Amino acid sequence: MGTAVGYALRKLLVYLSAVAMILFAIAHLTLLKLLSVVFPGLMKKIHLKMGEKFTMTQNPKFKYEDWGPSFFSLAFIKTVLSVNWCSLGLEAFEGHAAPDTALFTLDGQKTSIHRFLKGNRPLLDEFKQLVKDFSDVADFLVVYLAEAHATDAWAFANNVDIKVHKTLEERLAAARTLVKEDPLCPVVVDEMTNITASKYGALPERLYVIQSGKVFYQGGIGPWGEKNISVLFMVAFIYLHFSEILVPEQIL
């Protein structure tokens, strides 16, 4: 009973969070639009500060002019609405069963999340650096979802030219582009229904750890919600717990 109530409360929080995010996005757009007219210099400073949280200013590939204006567009609001609508299907909560959603391999073969689970080893979804450091104690999987910044939707200038996927083949082709970056682990793609993105609340990106069929860890929605320190603590726990290393008391 307690588990059912806890699950219901988390689902309620998903709906409330979606509403709050949409209202925040609208308020954000309205405020910045107003400031751009009255105090354009102040607006840019505030926007750059927000860009630090969204990691935009950390990417040497982009200048402010590449991404800043896109936050004033109708496409931005449409993307926020679409992402939050998709997130309403979230079912992957820590301590609960991990949804075994359908996926496709890059050669078009149907598979699913649970097929990548190997015994008691944890499965981590995302993050290349973690693959390098912890592949001896965990398995990794990248699930390619709907394109976050498609050129015919909410796009950044000076970005890859990928349009909104209309067919599975288009999504597979986009995922093959990702593989060129050498993610060091298997890459699969979501169905065109975006079932994995929905049940895992994963748009635009999210880190999960699945162990023995259950969600062991659920990261925040990225790129702004994932805290590096929380990932480090989580990975350290996995390393110590699953590799059965004894840590001297004086180190703790």
C-alpha positions as CSV (number, residue, x, y, z in Angstrom):
1,M,0.0,0.0,0.0
2,G,2.8,2.4,1.0
3,T,4.6,1.7,-2.3
4,A,1.4,2.4,-4.3
5,V,0.8,5.7,-2.5
6,G,4.4,6.7,-3.0
7,Y,4.2,6.0,-6.7
8,A,0.9,7.9,-7.0
9,L,2.5,10.9,-5.2
10,R,5.5,10.9,-7.5
11,K,3.1,10.8,-10.5
12,L,1.3,13.8,-9.1
13,L,4.6,15.6,-8.7
14,V,5.4,14.9,-12.4
15,Y,2.2,16.7,-13.4
16,L,2.8,19.6,-11.1
17,S,6.4,19.9,-12.2
18,A,5.3,20.0,-15.9
19,V,2.9,22.8,-15.2
20,A,5.5,24.7,-13.2
21,M,8.1,24.3,-16.0
22,I,5.7,25.6,-18.6
23,L,4.7,28.6,-16.5
24,F,8.4,29.3,-15.8
25,A,9.3,29.2,-19.6
26,I,6.5,31.6,-20.4
27,A,7.5,34.0,-17.6
28,H,11.2,33.7,-18.7
29,L,10.3,34.6,-22.3
30,T,8.1,37.5,-21.2
31,L,10.7,39.0,-18.8
32,L,13.6,38.7,-21.2
33,K,11.6,40.2,-24.0
34,L,10.7,43.2,-21.8
35,L,14.3,43.6,-20.6
36,S,15.6,43.4,-24.2
37,V,13.6,46.6,-24.9
38,V,14.2,48.5,-21.7
39,F,17.6,47.3,-20.6
40,P,19.2,45.2,-23.3
41,G,22.7,45.1,-21.6
42,L,21.2,43.8,-18.4
43,M,19.1,41.3,-20.3
44,K,22.2,39.8,-21.9
45,K,24.0,39.6,-18.6
46,I,21.1,37.7,-17.0
47,H,20.7,35.5,-20.1
48,L,24.4,34.6,-20.0
49,K,24.2,33.8,-16.3
50,M,21.3,31.5,-17.1
51,G,23.3,30.0,-19.9
52,E,25.9,28.9,-17.4
53,K,23.3,26.8,-15.7
54,F,22.2,25.3,-19.0
55,T,25.9,24.7,-19.8
56,M,25.6,26.8,-23.0
57,T,28.4,29.1,-22.1
58,Q,30.7,26.1,-21.5
59,N,30.5,24.9,-25.1
60,P,33.3,26.6,-27.1
61,K,31.4,25.8,-30.3
62,F,28.6,28.3,-29.5
63,K,28.7,32.1,-29.2
64,Y,25.8,33.8,-27.4
65,E,24.5,34.9,-30.8
66,D,24.2,31.2,-31.8
67,W,21.8,30.2,-28.9
68,G,20.6,33.4,-27.1
69,P,18.0,34.6,-29.7
70,S,16.5,31.1,-29.9
71,F,15.1,31.5,-26.4
72,F,12.9,34.4,-27.6
73,S,11.2,32.3,-30.3
74,L,7.8,30.6,-30.5
75,A,9.8,27.4,-31.3
76,F,11.3,27.5,-27.8
77,I,7.8,27.6,-26.2
78,K,6.6,24.8,-28.5
79,T,9.5,22.7,-27.5
80,V,8.9,23.3,-23.8
81,L,5.2,22.3,-24.2
82,S,6.2,19.2,-26.2
83,V,8.9,18.1,-23.8
84,N,6.6,18.5,-20.8
85,W,3.7,16.7,-22.5
86,C,6.1,13.8,-23.2
87,S,7.3,13.8,-19.6
88,L,3.8,13.1,-18.3
89,G,4.3,9.5,-19.1
90,L,7.2,9.2,-16.6
91,E,7.1,5.8,-14.8
92,A,10.8,5.3,-14.0
93,F,11.2,6.2,-10.3
94,E,14.0,5.2,-7.9
95,G,13.2,2.0,-6.2
96,H,10.5,1.0,-8.7
97,A,10.6,-1.3,-11.7
98,A,12.4,0.1,-14.7
99,P,10.1,0.2,-17.7
100,D,11.2,-2.3,-20.4
101,T,10.5,0.0,-23.3
102,A,11.0,-1.0,-26.9
103,L,14.2,0.3,-28.8
104,F,15.9,-0.3,-32.1
105,T,19.5,-1.1,-32.7
106,L,21.3,0.9,-35.4
107,D,20.7,-1.9,-38.0
108,G,16.9,-1.6,-37.4
109,Q,16.5,-4.7,-35.2
110,K,14.0,-4.4,-32.4
111,T,15.3,-4.7,-28.8
112,S,14.4,-3.3,-25.4
113,I,16.0,-1.8,-22.3
114,H,16.1,-5.0,-20.2
115,R,17.9,-6.9,-22.9
116,F,21.0,-4.9,-22.0
117,L,20.9,-5.9,-18.3
118,K,23.5,-8.4,-17.4
119,G,22.8,-10.2,-14.1
120,N,23.3,-8.0,-11.1
121,R,25.5,-5.5,-12.9
122,P,24.1,-1.9,-13.0
123,L,23.2,-0.5,-16.4
124,L,24.0,3.2,-16.8
125,D,22.3,5.2,-19.5
126,E,24.5,8.0,-20.9
127,F,27.8,9.8,-20.2
128,K,31.1,9.0,-22.1
129,Q,33.5,9.8,-19.3
130,L,31.7,7.4,-16.9
131,V,32.1,4.6,-19.5
132,K,35.9,5.2,-19.5
133,D,36.1,5.1,-15.7
134,F,33.6,2.4,-14.6
135,S,33.1,0.0,-17.5
136,D,34.6,-2.8,-15.3
137,V,31.8,-2.6,-12.8
138,A,28.8,-1.4,-14.9
139,D,27.4,-1.7,-18.4
140,F,26.5,1.4,-20.4
141,L,23.8,2.3,-22.9
142,V,23.0,5.4,-24.9
143,V,19.4,5.8,-26.0
144,Y,19.1,8.3,-28.9
145,L,15.8,10.2,-28.5
146,A,14.0,12.9,-30.4
147,E,16.4,15.6,-31.6
148,A,16.5,18.4,-29.1
149,H,17.6,21.1,-31.4
150,A,16.3,20.1,-34.9
151,T,16.9,22.7,-37.6
152,D,13.2,22.9,-38.4
153,A,12.2,23.4,-34.7
154,W,14.0,25.1,-31.8
155,A,17.4,25.3,-33.4
156,F,20.8,26.8,-32.5
157,A,22.9,28.4,-35.1
158,N,26.3,26.7,-35.9
159,N,24.8,23.4,-34.9
160,V,24.5,20.0,-36.6
161,D,21.9,20.0,-39.4
162,I,19.3,17.4,-38.2
163,K,15.6,17.9,-38.8
164,V,12.7,16.6,-36.8
165,H,12.6,12.8,-37.3
166,K,9.6,11.8,-39.4
167,T,10.5,8.2,-39.9
168,L,12.5,5.5,-38.0
169,E,15.1,5.5,-40.7
170,E,15.7,9.3,-40.2
171,R,16.2,8.7,-36.5
172,L,18.6,5.8,-37.2
173,A,20.6,7.9,-39.6
174,A,20.9,10.7,-37.0
175,A,22.0,8.2,-34.3
176,R,24.7,6.9,-36.7
177,T,26.0,10.4,-36.7
178,L,26.3,10.2,-32.9
179,V,28.3,6.9,-33.2
180,K,31.0,8.8,-35.1
181,E,31.7,10.6,-31.8
182,D,32.7,7.2,-30.4
183,P,30.5,6.9,-27.3
184,L,32.4,3.7,-26.2
185,C,29.1,1.8,-25.5
186,P,26.1,0.5,-27.4
187,V,23.8,3.1,-29.0
188,V,20.1,2.4,-29.6
189,V,17.2,4.6,-30.6
190,D,13.8,5.2,-29.2
191,E,10.6,4.3,-31.1
192,M,8.9,7.0,-33.2
193,T,6.2,7.0,-30.5
194,N,8.9,8.3,-28.1
195,I,7.9,5.6,-25.6
196,T,11.3,5.5,-23.8
197,A,11.6,9.3,-23.6
198,S,8.1,9.4,-22.1
199,K,8.3,6.6,-19.6
200,Y,11.7,7.7,-18.4
201,G,11.0,11.4,-18.6
202,A,14.2,11.7,-20.5
203,L,13.9,14.7,-22.8
204,P,16.2,16.3,-23.6
205,E,18.6,14.1,-21.7
206,R,18.8,12.1,-18.5
207,L,21.1,9.7,-16.6
208,Y,19.6,6.5,-15.2
209,V,21.2,3.5,-13.4
210,I,19.1,0.3,-13.6
211,Q,20.1,-2.6,-11.5
212,S,18.3,-6.0,-11.3
213,G,15.4,-4.6,-13.2
214,K,14.8,-1.6,-10.9
215,V,15.7,2.1,-11.1
216,F,18.7,2.4,-8.8
217,Y,19.4,6.1,-9.6
218,Q,17.5,8.8,-11.5
219,G,19.4,11.9,-12.5
220,G,17.9,15.3,-13.0
221,I,16.7,16.4,-16.5
222,G,19.7,17.5,-18.4
223,P,21.7,19.5,-19.2
224,W,20.6,21.8,-16.4
225,G,19.3,19.4,-13.8
226,E,22.2,16.9,-13.6
227,K,24.6,17.9,-10.8
228,N,28.1,16.5,-11.5
229,I,28.7,16.0,-7.7
230,S,25.6,13.8,-7.4
231,V,26.8,11.7,-10.3
232,L,30.2,11.3,-8.7
233,F,28.8,10.2,-5.4
234,M,26.4,7.8,-7.2
235,V,29.2,6.3,-9.3
236,A,31.5,6.1,-6.2
237,F,28.8,4.1,-4.4
238,I,28.4,1.8,-7.3
239,Y,32.1,1.2,-7.6
240,L,32.5,0.4,-3.9
241,H,29.2,-1.6,-3.6
242,F,29.5,-3.7,-6.7
243,S,33.3,-4.3,-6.8
244,E,33.3,-5.1,-3.1
245,I,36.3,-2.9,-2.3
246,L,37.0,-2.4,1.4
247,V,37.9,1.3,2.1
248,P,40.2,1.9,5.1
249,E,38.4,3.8,7.8
250,Q,40.8,6.7,7.9
251,I,40.0,7.5,4.2
252,L,36.3,8.0,4.9
